[in-house]
């Protein structure tokens, strides 16, 4: 192992360590004191409920662990947006599990809580996954109600999705294991079956204090909307249990009896590990994101037998396209080549840049995969499209539009992994969040922005200096240097994977070693939903 490889591995290991330390803090929810209070009431925490519910020795693909990371500091933060969610196996069946974390502001909904819950529902709807809601929430976080209550993508959309999923035949099971108040009370009642835990679970549109203020009635929470009330008087709930564990056991029994629906029929054979060591993934990506490397080295450590059949291998070399298998699943891979390449015409092409020929190739390959019903995997490390008069005259916008069109209209599942840079229109063309990937994950090395930090900072500096000079202010070289550093630091802080994951631009930040398993579980989830829409690109730039 040479010095450069050692340096790369050290940088990636440090990034992974930082990610895991931050994740460990997030997993503490509202803190040790809050966790202890929950246990004193005989309740399991959100994460303990999920661990009890899912089958032993099966993966749980968490979604949005870093949601709301470093957001809402004025309110003490909102770890994981107050919700633990993801895909896990219950009675052998892949399910979407959504659990309110009552240790975070009593499970109250912040704006990012709503966004995260909608994303979890979206994944369930796209992949026809049964949904299990573990409800324990005080409802909307009132100080921010204007950002969570009335708009199209706010709190009310959750219940609209409940209704839509029911119409789609997607099973929804709600276990009320704590508070379920106000508008939130509709979520369990719009599910197929409702379970409640005695003494802790309660469902009502208005709690005892509000009832007293509104109509002057004195009533306690258990009488108003407890498990006995709703299973024996109102008929709203279907089952009641004395403990969280008994309640979760019943969910397992219900899920075990759900019938199998039609599948998409994606091709799968016996899985095989890569021929090259997956552990070496940590040492391939340069510590300096501007340095070149061979993306094939990463692909060969992700795919079965390290076998990758390249499509148009000698054309459009700045994007790698080809067929492979991941955990036995057939996939089409579209990846940015990060090393310098040379075209047959003798043109040197920079790694990570999309040129006319590579855009043309990738668009055609995406069409082929749609024709064959092969899921697509995008490996992003892109700095954008080639600029300059030569590219403009050659029609780079036209060829870029062709690629964006193919990505936009693709009907097979798309799974995106942001490995390194994800800049500007390159993010779009390589299936960024705006292009509906079924799942999108980032390595700790990812950077997401409209352009690279150095270029952006210099552009912003020029604008700021020009503005100051227009007002008659003189800028010294020292002041200009200070301004540049200030702008660069701020811009760079907004390009980290944590900033992106906090806002759910990516579903989660993952260890490179987990890339294969995340892709495989994603395709397995996608295979639950038949591809019913015809592939049609409309008016295509030629």
N, C-alpha and C positions, 0 to 999 in steps of 0.2 A: 504494500500500500504506500503510495507516494505522499509527499507533503501536502499537495493540493487536495487529495482525497481525504486525508486526515482532517484538514481544515474544514472541508465541506461537511464531514460527518460530525465534527465537534459543533458546528453552527446549527445543524439540524437537530442534534440531540439536545442542545440547549433550548432550541425553540419548542421541542416536544415537552421538555421538562417544565418550561414556563407554562405551556398550555395545560399540562396536567395539574400543576400547582393551582392555577386559576380555577380549573374545573373542580378541584377539591374544595376550594372556598365556596364556589357556587352550590355544591352539593350539600353544604351546611344550611342552605335555605336562609331563614331568618336568624340563624345563629343557634348556638348550643342551648341557651336558656329557653328559646322558643321550642326547640326540638324536645327538650325535657318536659315542658308543660304539656305537650301533646301526649307524650308517653304516660304522664301521670294521670291523664284522663282515660287511660286504657286504649288509646288509639295508636295505630301505626302511622308513620310519616308517609308522605306521598311516595317517596322512593322505596320505602319498605313495603308499601302496598303493591307496587309494581313488581318488586322482586318476589313477593309471595305469590302473586298471580301468574307470572310467566313460568313456563316449563323449565325445569332444571337443566343446566348445561346447554341452553339455547341462547342465541344472540339477541340482544336488545339494541336496536338502532335508534339512539336518541336523536330527536329533532329539536333544534333550538335551545340547546343547553346554555349557549352564550347569549340568548335573546335578552335584550335590555342591559347588557353588560356595560357598566359604568354610566348608565343612564339614570335619571331621576335622583341625582345626589341630594337635592333639596328635601326629598322625602325619605332619605336613608337608603335609596336604591331599591331594586326589585329583581333579586337573583332569579335567573331563568324565566323572567317575566311572570313569576308566581305560578308557573305551571310546569309539570314534568310530563313530557310526551314523547311518543315514538312507537316504533313497530316491534312487537314482541310476539312470541308463540304462546298461545293459550290453548291447552288441550290439542296440541299439534297444529293449530291453525294460526296463520299470520293475522294479527289484529292491530288496529291502531288504538293505543291506550292514551287517554288524556286524564291526568290527575292534577287537581288543584293542590297547591302547596299552602296549607293553612298556616304555616309558620311565617309566611311572607305577607304581612299586612292582612292577616286572617283570610288569605286567599283572594283578596280583592283584585278586581280587574283594572290594570293600568292600560294605557293605549297599546303598548307592545303585547300585553296579555291577549287583547282582542286579536291583534295581527297574528300572533302565534297560534291561537286556537283556530283561526280561520285557515291558516296554512296546514294545520294538522287535519282539519276536515277536508281541505282540498286534496291532500294526498290520499285520504280514504276514498273520496269520490272518484278520483282518477284511476285508482287501482282496485276499486270494489272491495275494500277491506272492511270487515266488521269493526265497529267502533265501541269501545268500552270507556264510559265516562266515570271517573271516580270523583264524585262531587263533594267539595268541602270549601265553600266560598261565601264571603260576606257580600258579594255583588260588586257593582261598579265602585271604583275608588272616587268618591264624591268630589274631592278637590280638583279632579281632572275630568269631570263628567262631560264637559263640552268636547273633549277629544276622544271619547269612547262611546258616547250614547247615540247620536242621531244620524250619522252619515252612512252611506251605502256599505262601506267596508268596516263598520263599527259593530258594536255589541249585538244589535238586532239581527245582523246577517247570520249569526250563529244559529238562530232558531229557523230562519229561512232555509239554511243548509240542512237542519234536522228534517224538515219537511221534504226537501228535494231528495235527500238520501233515502228516506223512507219510500218515496215514489220510485226510486231506482232499485229497490229491493235490497238495500244494504242494511244489515242487521245493526241496531244500536241498543246497547244495554247501559243503563245508568244506575250506579250504586250511590245513594245519598248517604255519606258517611260523616257528614257534618252539616254546616249551614247551607241552605239553598234558598235564597231570598229574592224578593222583588221580581224583576224581569227574568233573572236567572232561574226562577222556578219553572219556567217553560221548558228548559232543556231536558230534564228527566221525563217530564210528562209527554214530550214529543218523541221520546225514545220508545222502542218496542216493549221493553220490560223495565220495571223500576224496583230496585231493592233498597231497603233502608236498615240502618243500624239503630236499635233502640237506645234511647238515652242521649245519643250524639246527633243522629240524623234528624233534620227538620226541614220542611218545605212550607213556605207561605209567601204570599205576595207582599204582606206587610207584617213585620215583627211586632212583639208585644208593646214596645214603646210607641211605635207609629199607630197601632190600633188604639191605644189609650188616647193619643193626641187627636186622632181623627174622629173617633166615635165614642170615646169615653169608656170603652169596655176594658175591664181588668181581666187579663188572661195570661197564663204562663206559656212558654214556648212549646212544651210537650203537648199540652192540651190543644193549642192552636194548630200545630202542624207536625207533631211527632209521628213516630213509626206506627204506634197503635191507632192514632187518629186516622192516618191515611190508608192503613190496611184493613181497619175494621169499621170505619164510619164513612169517609169520603170515597173509598175505593180507588183512590189515585195511585197508590203503590200496590205492588203485587206480592212482595215478600218482606218479612221482617226477621232480623237476626240480632242476637245479643252481642256479638263481637265482629270486628272487622274481618277476622279470619273466616268465620262462618259465612259471612256475606260473600267474600271472595271465592270460597269453595263452591258456592251456588253459581257464580258466574262461570267457573270452569265447567260445571255440569251443563249449563245452558249452551256454551260455545261448542262443547263436544258433540252436540246433536245437530248443529247447523249443516245443512246439505251443501254439497259441492256445486258451484255454478260452472258455466262454460269458461274455458281459458282462452288466452290469446294464441296458444300453440307455438310459442317461441321454441326453437330447437335447442335441445340439451342432450348431451351424452355423459358418460361417466367423467367426473371431474378429475383433473390431474394438476399437481403443483407446477409452477414454473421450473424450467431446467436450471435457471440461474437463481442464486439466493435472493429471496425477498429482502433479507436484512441489509443488502447492499443499496437499497433504495435511499437510505439515509446519506450515502456518500456521493451520490451522482450530481445532485443539484448544487451548483456553485454557491458559496456563501455570499458572493457578490452577484446580485440578480442581473447585472448587465453582462456577465461573462457567458460565453457560449458553452454548450454541452450537447451531447447526442441524445435526443428524445427516445431513440430506439433502445437505449440502455435501460430506460425506465419501462417502456412497453414490454421488453423481454423479461422483466421481473414481475410483471403483473399478469401475464397471460399463460394459459395452460401450455406446458411443454416448451414455453418461450417461443412458440410458433406464431409468427405474424406474416400473413400473406399480403404483401403490399400491392395496392392498386395503383397503376400508372407510376411505378417506382421511379422512373427517370424523367418524369414531367412534373412541374409544379412542386419542386422538392422542398419548399419552405413549409408545406403542410404534408404530413404523413397520413395516408389513408390506407386502410386494409382490414382484412377479416381475421378474427381470432376467436378464441374461447376463453371465458373467465368462469372458473368453477363449473365447467361443462357447458355453460350457456354460450351460444353463438352470438357474437357482437361485431358491429362495424365500428372501427376506431378512427376518429378524426383528431389529429394531434399536431400541435405546432412544433416544427423542427427548430431547435435552438442553435444549431451549429451553422456556420457559414457554408453555403452551397453554391455550386456553379451550374448554370443552365447550359444546354447543348449549344446555345448561341454564344456562349462565352461570358454571359453576364454573371457577376458575383452578386449573390443575394444574401442579405443579412438574416441571421436566425431570429425567429420570433416575429418576423414581418410577413404580412400577407401580400403577395404579388398577384398580378393578373392571372398567371397560369395556375397558381396554387388555389386561388379562389374558384377558378373554372373547374379544376379537378375535384375539389371538395364538394362543390354543388352537385356535380354529376354523381359522385360516390353516394351522397346522401339520397339522391333519387334512386339509385340502385338498391340501397338498403330498404327503402320504403317498398320497392317493387317486390323484394324477397321477404318482407316482414322480419327484418333483423334489427334488434334494438341498437341504438347508437350510443357510443361513449365518446365524449369530448374531453380531451386532456389539454387544458389551457395553459399556455405560457406565451402570451401574445402582447406585442407592443403596439400593434395597430396595422393599418394598411400602408403600403409604400406611397410616399408623397413625392412631389416634384413634377416638372413639366413632362419628363419622359413617361411617367406613369399616367399622368392626367391625359396626355395625348393618346396613350394606348387604351384609355377607357377604364381606368381602375374603378371608378364609381359604378360603371355598368357591371363589371365583373363582381364587384363587391355586392351590388344589389342582387345579382343572381344567387350568390351564396346566402345572403340574408333571406331571400325569398324561399330557398330550399329549406333552410332551417325553420323558418316561420311556419311553413305549410307541412312539415314532416308530421306524419301520423303515428309512426312507431315511437316507442318510449325513448326519451333522450335523458342521459345521465351525464352530468358535467362535473369534472374534478378540476378545480383551479389549483394548479401546482405552483406556479410562480406569478408572473405578471399577467394582469388582465386589464388592459388599457383601451379606453375609447371604443371605437367601432369594432375593434377586435373582440371585445367582450361580447358584443352583439352577434357577430358572425360566428363565434365559437360557442353559441348557445348559453349566454349569460342569463341571469334571472328573468329578464324581460321576455325571454323566448320560450317560457314554459317547460323547462326541463322537469321531468318527473321528480328528480332529486338533484341537488347541487351541493357538493361538499368542497371544502378548501383545506389544503395543507397549511400548517403553521407558517409556511414560507410565502403564502399568497399575498399579492398586492393588487388592490382593485381601485381604479381611478380613471378619470377621463384622459389623463396622460401621465407620463413619468414625473416624479417629484421635482427633479432638477429643471426640466423644461417648463413645467407649470409654474414653479416659483419664479423663474426668470421672466416669464410672461406677465405674471401678476405684479412683479416688481416694476416692470416697465410701465404698466398701466398706473400703478400707484404713484410712481415718481413723476410721470407726465401730469397727473392730476394735481400733485403738490406744486409743481412748477407753474401750472396754469393759474394757480392761486397766488403766484408771486413768491413762493417759498424756495429757497436755495437748498439743495441736498448735498451734503459733503460726502466724500467717498466712504468715510467711517459710518455715517448715518445710513448710507445705501447698503453697506455690508450688514449692519444690524437689522435693517428691514428685511433683507434677503434671508437671513437666518430665522427671523421671526416667522416669515411667510413659509419657509421650507419646513420648519418644525411643525407648524399647524397643519400644513398640507399632508405631510408624512403621517401624522397621527390619524388622519382620516383615510389612509390607504391600507391600514393593517387589516388582517383577517378578523380581528376582534371587533373593530368598528363595523365591518360588514356583517358579521354574525349577530352583533347586537341588534341590528336593524333587519335581520332575516333576509339579507341579500344572498346569503348562503344558508343551507339548512343546519350545518354544523362544521366545526373545525375538527379534522381527524388526523390521527397518526398515519403517516404514509404506509406503515405496515398493515393498517386496517383497510386499505383502499380496495383490495380484491374482495374482501368479505362484504364491504358496503355496496360495491357494484353488484355482486351476486345476489344479495338480499333485495336490492332495489329491483333487479330484473325479475326475481321470483315474485315480488309484490305486483309488478306490472303485468305479469303473466296471468293474474286473476281477472284482468279486464280485456275482453276481446277488442281487437282493433276493428271498429265498425265504420269509421269515416274513410271515405275514398281519398287517395292522395291526388291533390290537384294544385298546381302551382300558379294557376291563373295566367296573367300576362307576364311573360318571362323575357328579360333582357337578353338579346342574342348578339 
